[in-house]
């Protein structure tokens, strides 16, 4: 199958239009990256025959769901080889944030993560990653989120996969988002469970993107049980890598903490987390676990959440509790895919 338009480098789009004048290449470039549309038929200044033959998207939209009065949208895309890709769009008063995937599945096998429970399929290529942003922008053109910016303003690599394990495609997608789509580098955040070689490579790039470390446990003993990669790259090495990132970029890392009842919501974990946050001068984002059907781990109750947040504040950590968005549409990464597979198995 021929590659989709997004799977061709923006600088090589002429290969898709071998018999067209050069200005057609520029027109296509603008449609793809500046004014994206869901249907090639809407690229009105391109010849009709060309619009009919152009393969625009590298995936098909299998499921689209809405939550939070339309402020949260989730898509499950399916590539021609059957790989599933998930994206979540969230509208806020001053920003429109898209959470994107970098891999189909994930090899990190974190025990609480829906994606890790089905293992790794393959890396997404740079076009498949970038196309998620373009698709969201195209969708916003026809169905904007009331009260939110009409284009994606922020991108977080917090969907399916470990972005830093797919580094070359991550890097090319960052180039396309920042240098072609014109997203501000500081509005892009790459999340990692602690893939240290990738952290150091990212620190040396020309873009000042953000780095979020999915920590979830503040000592090696607990973290080894939740995040197997910690056995390869333990906390001391991860802290050193975070310092390297700050020294190279001047940007403080953020710490992501999925709160799990009876697992990492204890006073001991709060104390150790606060110490790490103070050491790195990092901001801590706490969110209650969005339960998945294949794990026994659950979100704590409101009283436990409040006590954990009070403890962090009392211990001098800069921390924010973020309410779960899109629970009714399986918005945590991998959940929509899991639901589809489990429903198929029940038939």
Phi, psi and omega in degrees: 000139178295149179292153174286166181300327181283346178269004173255135179306140178306334182273355181241022183297339178300336179294338177276345184231059189297334183250015181256151176296159187298330182293337176295325178298317178295321178298315179298317178305314181294321178295321183288317193246335181257322183225061186296147178233154181286329186238128178304336179299339181274000176278077200292339180265006173263150179302145184300319181297322179294318180297327181288329185263347184288127173268108189277302188263146177276006181209165173252150178275112183270318180221137171230127183228154181235148176209175176053048180056036177086359181279346176236131178230142177230138177240138166251114178260154178230124178278164182302333179274005177095354180293141180260144183225132181241142175221146179231128180251131183230124181262133176233177185298319186243003180209155173237113189253134177245125175264121187241161179260150178243347178218157168269111189080189181200141181265359186285336173059035175297134193292334186262000189259130181297322181297314183296339182287346177247004173077189188260133173261297180192167171288147167275143176279171185299325179294319179294325178290309182295324182298334177297321178291314180298320180297316179298318178296320178295318179295323180292334178295323182266330181223077179294158176271117183304131177084001180240158177304144185279004174226162175296124178255336183224139176236133176237127176276074182232016176274213182291137172101163174259104187303321186286349173275353178238053198295314184299318178289325174301312183299315181295322179292324175298317177303314183291320180293316187275313187270340183250305178287337176078034168287144175290132182304323182289351177263005178250130181236130177257126181255141179218149173275000175126038179277090194298317179302323179290324177301316182291322177294318180297323179298333184268001180283163182284349184261138179270066176282163178275157177235126176245128179258118177281093190274296172068347174205142188251015171215157185295326183299310179286319184295327176301326183280332183267322186230096184305331180299338181297334178292333179272320181233085185291173190302318181302318179291325179294319178297318178299320179294321178297321177296319178300317180299315180296316182296326181280325188251339186076008181252128178286144177282160169250155180247126176261134185224105175276115188276125183237133185299123177072007182247298183231023179254020185273164177298323180296316179293323177299319180295315181290322178296315180300320179297317178295318181296318178295319181299320182266355187054042185262151172271137182255124173256116181254133176220137178291144182302135172269102192304146177245154187289348186248019177223151179274348183290141184227165175284146175288166175284171184300320181297318180293321178299312181298320180293320178297317180293321177297321180296316179300316180296316180299328182270007173087015178273143173272105190222147178229136173266128181250127179292144178293132177252142170071028181302323184287349177245026176054054190280345177294147187302132178089346186290321181295322177295317179297317182299317178299317182290321181289326177293321177298320181292336181277348183283000000 
